[in-house]
Amino acid sequence: MPYGKIALVHSPSCFGQLLNGKIFKGCLFFRFLINIQSNFNKIILLSFHGQIEEAFQQAQYQWLMFYPCLYFFAMWDAYKDAGDEQQP
């Protein structure tokens, strides 16, 4: 069922693509390109430690704004690759 793959895409490493056998899209591209270039993990860590101003300074907003686009693409891609024959 493709809805299970959509639910799994909410994890940071895109398990929906991994279950579909799309390792490049699931792990390498999404995690390394966007998370590293935007300093996303560093921003989260700084905010957890209460260093909000430093988190704002470390953010690469050009890359961070691209994150939601890939997030929704990953949901659509996991659904389409799951092989559902019915049209939504």
C-alpha positions as CSV (number, residue, x, y, z in Angstrom):
1,M,0.0,0.0,0.0
2,P,1.5,3.3,-1.0
3,Y,0.1,5.2,2.0
4,G,2.6,3.4,4.2
5,K,5.5,4.7,2.1
6,I,4.1,8.3,2.4
7,A,4.0,7.9,6.2
8,L,7.6,6.7,6.3
9,V,8.9,9.7,4.3
10,H,8.5,11.8,7.4
11,S,11.7,10.3,8.8
12,P,14.8,12.3,8.1
13,S,16.3,9.6,5.9
14,C,13.3,9.1,3.7
15,F,12.5,5.5,4.4
16,G,9.8,5.5,1.8
17,Q,12.4,5.7,-0.9
18,L,14.6,3.1,0.8
19,L,11.7,0.7,0.9
20,N,11.1,1.3,-2.8
21,G,14.7,0.5,-3.5
22,K,15.7,4.1,-4.4
23,I,18.8,4.4,-2.3
24,F,20.3,7.4,-4.1
25,K,17.2,9.5,-3.7
26,G,16.4,8.3,-0.2
27,C,19.7,8.6,1.5
28,L,22.4,10.3,-0.4
29,F,20.7,13.1,-2.2
30,F,18.2,14.2,0.4
31,R,20.2,13.9,3.5
32,F,23.7,15.0,2.4
33,L,22.9,17.7,0.0
34,I,20.3,19.6,1.9
35,N,21.1,18.9,5.5
36,I,24.8,19.6,5.2
37,Q,24.5,22.6,2.9
38,S,21.9,24.3,5.0
39,N,23.6,23.5,8.4
40,F,20.2,22.1,9.4
41,N,21.5,19.7,12.0
42,K,23.7,22.3,13.5
43,I,20.8,24.8,13.7
44,I,18.7,22.2,15.5
45,L,21.5,21.5,18.0
46,L,22.1,25.2,18.7
47,S,18.4,25.8,19.2
48,F,18.2,22.9,21.7
49,H,21.0,24.5,23.7
50,G,19.2,27.8,23.7
51,Q,21.6,29.6,21.4
52,I,18.9,31.0,19.1
53,E,20.8,34.0,17.8
54,E,23.8,31.8,16.8
55,A,21.4,29.4,15.1
56,F,20.0,32.2,13.0
57,Q,23.5,33.2,12.0
58,Q,24.5,29.7,11.1
59,A,21.5,29.1,8.9
60,Q,22.0,29.0,5.1
61,Y,18.5,30.2,4.1
62,Q,19.0,29.6,0.4
63,W,19.4,25.9,1.1
64,L,16.9,25.8,4.0
65,M,14.1,27.1,1.8
66,F,14.7,24.3,-0.7
67,Y,14.1,21.7,2.1
68,P,10.2,21.8,2.0
69,C,10.3,21.3,-1.8
70,L,12.3,18.1,-1.6
71,Y,10.2,17.0,1.4
72,F,7.0,17.1,-0.7
73,F,8.7,15.7,-3.7
74,A,9.9,12.7,-1.5
75,M,6.2,12.1,-0.4
76,W,5.0,12.2,-4.0
77,D,7.9,10.0,-5.3
78,A,7.4,7.4,-2.6
79,Y,3.7,7.2,-3.4
80,K,4.3,6.9,-7.2
81,D,7.2,4.4,-6.8
82,A,5.1,2.2,-4.6
83,G,3.2,1.0,-7.7
84,D,-0.4,1.8,-6.9
85,E,-2.4,1.1,-10.0
86,Q,-5.3,3.3,-9.0
87,Q,-5.4,7.0,-9.8
88,P,-5.8,9.2,-6.7
